[in-house]
């Protein structure tokens, strides 16, 4: 930036804008107003690219309808292509959380595109009598259809990336399920010994828990494909050509290669944020389940001497500044914290969606910011958990076998053969004396050694089977 400025004005008054800036006075005014998160909208490049695609589609639609000069439309289109290519993103300086239902973000885009289009046509920045941010770049539009449409385009792509990351975690867990399929261990309910299972079954269950949420994400993504372009201010289409909604939808679909759907009722679509609530709920579902898995990983690896110690998590960092040799389950812990953040964002989305009034929900900036953050940290968390934890997990097979052999829970497997009352008697005696269930059953001659070993074999204890009651 140079030290020289150009003088611009809006309905509030005049403002000096840095001469080299592609943004204009409305953007600068908003940047001065909103020192909130410290995160500018340039932090979300897909949002900027989405805005660019929308402005490209609008310029094409308006030109084809005879509303916009072809030369100006071409200049706007070329300026937008540069944004799609990642150029000038540093010119998007408005804070992600802002008042005005996203007007400052829309005007940031309008001004940057306008000034770059002026340069393309051989003019200086700020020559708004030739190309104007509102008159030309924002023709047939309102923030109230541009901003939510841009959010949705960006969210579609962010959800797509998250689905890939969730599938990646699913595959890592499923791989461990196969690796540990032969290892017998105790299953637990309410943190008490229950019945035997394999360690592979435990990991397979987690893989299924994670994998099924890919379909839930896909369902939520489909809702986001409905857009309200053509609604203008409140859904009545004021100041737009009668064929504009259809035309701009065709142009935008062609540019993005996304199966976008125009809302049937634009008044409804301009105020309804239900799709965001649905998506946020699915994101909460995803992290709650993965965080539960992380809790399990921490329990199963607890110890190493005074805990369960059935599995080993890869050591990623020294665990203490005072306790030598201590290693903590830091990767599961960080995903737990991701979950807490996403759950908080879900509450924000819920409250913001509820706060909409009449024909517009002005809280969409915080809706978008919350959803983008959740999508990004879950995606990164899935890769981190997969690569730095799950893939490196090893099993303590001897420890698993020892816990099974010494568990009172073994007696549950004997119910069909010796009856509930005898099984209860054995459980009480084993608990009181410290002796094994195995030894007590043989001593009381409830089963022969051959019968007992058959009942307690791993292949018979970890799946349904026919049995004969005595």
QUIDA-V736050 format. One record per pair of residues at least 4 apart in sequence whose ideal C-beta (glycine too) atoms are under 8 Angstrom apart, sorted by the first residue. I is the first residue (numbers start at 1). J is the second residue. Records with the same first field share a line. If there is no record, write none. Layout:
# QUIDA-V736050
I->J, J
This chain:
# QUIDA-V736050
1->18, 19, 20, 21
2->18, 19, 20
4->18, 19
5->16, 17, 18, 19
6->16, 17, 19, 125, 126
7->14, 15, 16, 17
8->14, 15, 16, 17, 24, 25, 126, 128
9->13, 14, 15, 25
10->15, 25, 26, 29
12->29
14->25
15->25, 28, 29
17->21, 23, 24, 25, 28, 126
19->125
21->28, 91, 115, 125
22->88, 91, 111, 112, 115, 116, 125
23->27, 28, 91, 92, 93, 108, 111, 112, 115
24->28, 107, 111, 114, 115, 126, 133
25->29
26->30, 104, 107, 108, 111, 133
27->31, 93, 94, 104, 107, 108, 111, 112
28->32, 93
29->33
30->34, 94, 95, 98, 100, 104, 107, 108
31->40, 93, 94, 95
33->98, 99, 104
34->94, 95, 97, 98, 99, 104
35->95
36->95, 96, 97, 98
37->95, 96, 97, 369
38->95
39->43, 95, 96, 369
40->92, 93, 94, 95, 96
41->47, 48, 92, 93, 94, 95, 96, 105, 108
42->48, 89, 90, 91, 92, 93
43->96
44->48, 96, 154, 368, 372
45->49, 86, 89
46->50, 153, 154, 157, 158
47->51, 105, 150, 151, 154, 368, 372
48->52, 83, 89, 92, 109
49->53, 83, 84, 154
50->54, 149, 150, 151, 153, 154
51->55, 83, 105, 106, 109, 146, 150
52->56, 80, 81, 83, 84, 109, 113
53->57, 80, 84, 153, 252, 255, 256
54->58, 141, 146, 149, 150, 153, 229, 252
55->59, 76, 80, 109, 110, 113, 137
56->60, 76, 77, 80, 81, 84, 251, 255
57->61, 229, 248, 251, 252, 255
58->62, 139, 140, 141, 248, 251
59->63, 68, 72, 73, 76, 77, 80, 137, 139
60->64, 73, 77, 251
61->65, 140, 244, 247, 248, 250, 251
62->67, 68, 73, 139, 140, 241, 244
63->67, 68, 69, 70, 73
64->247
65->241, 243, 244, 247
67->139, 140, 241
68->72, 73, 136, 139
69->73
70->74
71->75, 121
72->76, 117, 121, 131, 136
73->77
74->78
75->79, 117, 118, 120, 121, 131
76->80, 113, 114, 117, 131, 136, 137
77->81
78->82, 117, 120
79->83, 112, 113, 114, 116, 117, 120
80->84, 113
81->85
82->87, 88, 116
83->87, 88, 89, 112, 113
88->92, 112, 116
91->108, 112
92->105, 108, 109, 112
93->108
94->98, 104, 105, 108
96->365, 368, 369
97->365, 366, 369
98->102, 104, 105, 365
99->104, 362
100->104, 143, 362
101->143, 144, 147, 360, 361, 362, 363, 364, 365
102->106, 143, 146, 147, 148, 364, 365, 368
103->107, 143, 147
104->108
105->109, 143, 147, 150, 365
106->110, 138, 141, 143, 146, 147
107->111, 133, 143
108->112
109->113, 137, 146
110->114, 133, 134, 137, 138
111->115, 133
112->116
113->117, 133, 137
114->118, 128, 131, 132, 133, 136, 137
115->119, 125, 126
116->120
117->121, 131, 137
118->123, 124, 125, 126, 127, 130, 131
119->123, 124, 125
121->130, 131
123->127, 130, 131
127->131
128->132, 133
131->136, 137
132->136, 137
133->137, 138
134->138
135->139
138->142, 146
140->230, 232, 239, 240, 241, 244, 248
141->145, 146, 232
142->146, 231, 232, 233
143->147
144->148, 228, 231, 232, 233, 234, 270, 360
145->149, 227, 228, 229, 230, 231, 232, 266, 270
146->150, 229
147->151, 364
148->152, 227, 228, 270, 364
149->153, 227, 228, 229, 252
150->154
151->155, 364, 367, 368, 371
152->156, 224, 225, 226, 227, 275
153->157, 227, 256, 258
154->158, 368, 372
155->159, 221, 224, 279, 368, 371, 372, 375
156->160, 221, 224, 225, 258
157->161
158->162, 371, 372, 375, 376, 379
159->163, 217, 220, 221, 224, 279, 375
160->164, 221
161->165, 375, 379
162->166, 217, 375, 378, 379, 382
163->167, 214, 217, 218, 221
164->168
165->169, 378, 379, 380, 382, 383
166->170, 210, 211, 213, 214, 217, 286, 378, 382
167->171, 211, 214
168->172, 382, 383, 386
169->173, 210, 290, 382, 383, 385, 386, 390
170->174, 207, 210, 211, 214
171->175, 207
172->176, 386, 387, 390, 391
173->177, 203, 204, 206, 207, 210, 293, 390
174->178, 203, 204, 207, 211
175->179, 391
176->180, 200, 203, 390, 391, 393
177->181, 200, 201, 202, 203, 204, 206, 207
178->200
179->200
180->198, 199, 200, 202, 203, 395
181->198, 200, 201
182->198, 200, 458
183->198, 199, 200, 395, 397, 400
184->196, 197, 198, 199, 400, 401, 404, 458, 461, 462
185->196, 197, 198, 199, 202, 310, 400, 403, 404
186->193, 194, 195, 196, 197, 400, 403, 404, 407, 409
187->194, 195, 196, 197, 202, 409
188->192, 193, 194
189->194
192->409
193->407, 408, 409
194->409, 412
195->409, 412, 413, 461
196->404, 407, 409, 410, 413, 458, 461, 462
197->201, 202, 461, 462
198->202, 458, 462
199->203, 310, 311, 395, 400
200->204
201->205, 462
202->206, 296
203->207
204->208
205->209
206->210, 293, 296
207->211
208->212
209->213, 289, 292, 293
210->289, 290, 293
212->216
213->217, 282, 285, 286, 289
214->218
215->219
216->220, 282, 285, 286
217->221, 282, 286
218->222
219->223, 282
220->224, 275, 278, 279, 282
221->225, 279
223->274, 275, 278, 279
224->275, 279
225->258, 259, 260, 261
226->260, 261, 262, 263, 269, 275
227->249, 252, 260, 261, 262, 263, 269
228->235, 262, 263, 266, 269, 270
229->245, 248, 249, 252, 262
230->237, 240, 244, 245, 246, 248, 249, 262, 266
231->235, 236, 237, 245, 263, 266, 267, 269, 270
232->236, 237, 238, 239, 240
233->238
234->238, 267, 270, 271, 359, 360
235->265, 266, 267, 268, 269, 270, 271, 359
236->266, 267
237->242, 244, 245, 266
240->244, 245
241->247
243->247
244->248
245->249, 262, 266
246->250, 262
247->251
248->252
249->253, 260, 262
250->254
251->255
252->256, 260
253->257, 258, 259, 260
256->260
263->268, 269
265->269
266->270
267->271, 359
268->272
270->359, 360
271->356, 358, 359, 360, 361
272->361
273->277, 352, 353, 356, 361, 364, 367
274->278, 353
275->279
276->280, 349, 353, 367, 371
277->281, 349, 350, 353
278->282
279->283, 371
280->284, 345, 346, 349, 350, 370, 371, 374
281->285, 346
282->286
283->287, 342, 345, 346, 371, 374, 375, 378
284->288, 342, 343, 346
285->289
286->290, 378
287->291, 335, 338, 339, 342, 343, 378, 381
288->292, 339, 343
289->293
290->294, 335, 339, 381, 382, 385
291->295, 335, 336, 338, 339
292->296
293->297
294->298, 332, 333, 335, 336, 385
295->299, 332, 336
296->300
297->301, 311, 313, 329, 332, 389, 393
298->302, 329, 332, 333
299->307, 308
300->308, 310, 311
301->307, 308, 309, 310, 311, 312, 313, 329
302->306, 307, 308, 309
303->307, 308, 309
304->309, 312
305->309
308->403
309->396, 399
310->395, 396, 399, 400, 403
311->393, 394, 395, 396
312->393, 394, 395, 396
313->329, 331, 332, 389, 392, 393
314->388, 389, 392, 393
315->327
316->327, 330, 331, 388, 389
317->327, 328, 330
318->326, 327
319->323, 326, 327, 328, 330
320->324, 326, 328
328->333
329->333, 389
330->334
331->335, 384, 385, 388, 389
332->336, 385, 389
333->337
334->338, 381, 384
335->339, 381, 384, 385
336->340
337->341
338->342, 377, 378, 381
339->343
340->344
341->345, 373, 374, 377
342->346, 374, 377, 378
343->347
344->348
345->349, 370, 371, 373, 374
346->350, 370, 374
347->351
348->352, 366, 367, 370
349->353, 367, 370, 371
350->354
351->355
352->361, 363, 364, 366, 367, 370
353->361, 363, 367
355->361, 362, 363
356->360, 361, 362, 363
357->361, 362
361->367
363->367
364->368
365->369
366->370
367->371
368->372
369->373
370->374
371->375
372->376
373->377
374->378
375->379
376->380
377->381
378->382
379->383
380->384
381->385
382->386
383->387
384->388, 389
385->389, 390
386->390, 391
387->391
388->392
389->393
395->400
396->400
397->401
398->402
399->403
400->404
401->405
402->406
403->407
404->410
405->410, 436, 438
406->436
407->437
408->427, 430, 431, 437
410->414, 437, 438, 456
411->415, 423, 424, 426, 427, 430, 437
412->423
413->455, 456, 460, 461
414->418, 422, 423, 426, 437, 441, 446, 447, 455
415->419, 420, 423
416->467, 469
417->446, 447, 451, 455, 467, 468, 469, 470
418->422, 423, 426, 441, 446, 447, 470
419->423, 469, 470
420->424
421->425
422->426, 444, 446
423->427
424->428
425->429
426->430, 437, 440, 441, 444, 446
427->431, 437
428->432
429->433, 435, 440
430->434, 435, 436, 437, 440
435->439, 440
436->440
437->441
438->442, 452, 456
439->443
440->444
441->446, 447, 452
442->447, 449, 452
446->470
447->451, 452, 455
448->452
449->453
450->454
451->455
452->456
453->457
454->460
455->460, 461
456->460, 461
457->461
458->462
459->463
460->465
